[in-house]
Amino acid sequence: MTNPNLDKIVLSLYDYTGEALKPWAEAGYHCFAFDIQHDADGYAESFEGGGMIEYIGLDLWHSDNITVLQEMFSQDNVVFGMAFPVCTDLAVSGAAHFKAKADRDPEFQIRASNHARWCASLFDALGCPYFIENPVSRLATLWRKPDYSFHPYEYGNYIPDDQAEHPLWPEYIADKDAYPKKTCLWTGNGFTMPWTDPVKPEDGHSRQHLKLGGKSAKTKNIRSATPRGFARAVYEFNNEGITQ
């Protein structure tokens, strides 16, 4: 049977894990995850629902590559976009290092905030609903205030009971995303914020807080992985209006 959704494209920028795209791919959409850590030649992951995720290496810190993406997809049916720009120079959790960074480069936060703006400009040019995610950060003052915020545990019940354990990092991420981490969203073009369906967060600090210190790529990838419950909720609340 022909897959009716495969001509519908979903883009995700600064996305190494592809977690945010999986509900879309499982429903048959053609998804692209762009991140500098992927191989430049790319590779594809197929799903039973007929969709796929193509993982493609691209340095999104260069505005020229944002222009490349706009040209690449300008004639395609892009139905949704999401972006997770690097927060290292913006998150208030790193404020202790801001002065030293500013001494080396007074414009370091302006440069970092530009990456979020470029993502929004791309999605606006493509005319698709979108969200851009960052923790509590300087984006609120350097760009604009976020439209929404949430904690992962607030969407934990979107994960079925038989899939409660995280498939990749159960030792670091609580079952059903039962942890707090205030996350902000900048949205546009008709994005619908999903209703919450919370679980009780684990007592004390989250496993990520306790176990994921340091600066390794693995640590950063786990900390930045999109909560599965929130990803499912976003799909459920934003796919129904996509009819062409």
C-alpha angles and dihedrals in degrees: 000000000000114000106237094199103049093093089056111092129207120191128203122185127201086014119146102159101042090216093132091054100047098087089053094047091047088056092053103265123143105240134189126200114194121193136142090239094065122089112268091232090054132212134227134231117202126208134207091244089065098256131112144202118222111203111206130179114234134152102232094183087083115078090211089069091053087055089050090055092049091053092043095055102027093106096040132091100255105179103174140013137193135177137191105191117193110276101191094108095039112038113105088224086075096047092118088070098045097092094052091047091048090051088057095040120007090194097051095113094043088055092048094049091051090068091064091047091051091053091052091048090052094051091045090052090050091046097229132136111256150169130210115204131209135148119249098307151147090276087089090068103025094050116005140303115283119258095220143003134197146168120236094238089061089073099036096114091063085076111083116242092243089057097044095119115079108251095218110026112019091152091060105030121057121237111275090007090285095174138097122242117148107229126184129213131204108196143179151167097046101318110171117217107222124235115257124248103181136199125202110269119235115267118264126003119350119261089247091057092049100041108025107069120133136057106267119135090242092053093049092047093052093046092050098043111124112252107254095223093052091047091054092047093051090052094048094050098040106040101062095075092052104101104150 
